[in-house]
């Protein structure tokens, strides 16, 4: 790895660490675990899904996924409903958000918004393209890690 690549790697790792730390801190303020908040985000972005799908997207096995859904259901953030195509299956659907979550996330969102406002439309397109492509790359890499490949 060249000096420039090493510096880029350090900067990127510092960025990822800050994002993760912020997510953990935000979850704690909302009386949630980081995985609980992450699962709510997955459900909000992707919509209702089976417990198996939620487990796959969060990296949890069956038992921890069941306990996660139990906690979120008890808190009023999700509900289990019968699958329309197979009543033996259940679907987990989001029904609420933690009180104060938007307020907790607002300071970071505002600061990031200020940063993004300093970029041209062309630069923003590059950033958004990167976000989309990097998200897909990380999801693919996580699937490979889970499958043992």
N, C-alpha and C positions, 0 to 999 in steps of 0.2 A: 504494500500500500504506500503510495507516495505521500509526501507531506501534506499536499493539498487534499488528498482523499482522506487522510487521517483527521485533518481539521474539519472537513465536511462531516465525517462520521461523528466526531465529538459534538459538533453543533446539533446535528440531527438527534443524537441520543439525549442531549440536554433538553431539547425541545420535547421529545417523547416523554421524558421523565417529568417535565413540568406539567404536561397534559394529564398524565396519570395521577400525579400528586393532586392536581386541582380536582379531578374526578373523585378521588378518595375523600378529599376535604369537603367537597360539595355533598357527597353522600352522607358523610358523618353529620353535617349540619342538619340534614333532612332526616336524621335518625334511620339511615339505611346503611347497609353494607355496600361496598363498591360494586360487588357482583350484582346486587339487587338493582342498583341504579343503572348499571350496564344493561341488565336484562330488560328493564323498562324502556331504555333507549332503543334496544333491538326491536322490541314490540312496537314502539311508536313509529320507527322507521319502516319496518317490514310488514306490520299488521299482524293480525291474529295468526297463530300457528299451533301445531301440536306440541305437547311437552317434549317429544323427541327432537323436533326441529329446534325448539328453544334450547334444549340441552346441547345440541350440536353447535349452535351459534354462540353459545356461551362457554363451550368447552367442558361442560359438566356431565357427569355420568347420571344414570337414572335416579339414584337415591338423592344426591344433592339437588338435582333439578326439581324433584317432587317437593323437597323442603323449601326451595326457593319459591316455587309457585304457591305453596302453603303460606309463606310469610307475606308475599305480595297480595294474595287473596285476602288474608286476614286484615291487612292494612287498607284494603279497599282499592287497590291499584289495578287488579286484574280479576277476571272471573273465568271459571271453567264452564263451557257450554258444550252440549253434544255436537259432534260434527254433523253437518247436514247430509253428507253422503253415507255415513256409517255411524249409527247411534251408539255403537260400542266404543267409538273413539271420542276423545275430548279435544276441544280447542281452547287455547288460552287466549283471551282477548283483553287488551288494555281498556280500562274503564275510568282511570283517574291518574292524576299526577300528584306527586308529593307537594303538600302545601309549602309555599315559599321557594320552590325549586327555581322558578324563573328569577326571583329576587336574588337567590344565592349565586346564580350563574351570570347575572347582569353585569357585575363589574368586569369580569374577564371578557364577556361578549362585547362590552363597550370598548375596552382597550384594544381588542382584536379588530373591531370595526374601525377604530381610528387608524390602526396600522394599515388595514386594507384600503382605506380611503386615500392613502398616499400612493397607491399604485394606479397606473393607467388602465383603461379597459383591456388593452392587449396583455398587459402583465397579469391582470386578474384572470383572464382566460387561461394563461399558462398555469397559474396557481390552481385553478379549478380543475384543469385537465390533470395536473399532478395529483390532486386529492383523489379524483376518481380512479386513476390508474394505480396509485399507491394502495388505495383501499382494496382494490381487486387483487393486487399482488400479495398483500398481507393476508387476505382471506384464503387465497390459494395456498400460500405457504403454511398457514395454520392447518388447513385440511391435510396437507402432506405430512406435517408433524404428527397430527392425530392418527393418521393411517399408518404411521411407522415407515413411510417411504423416505 
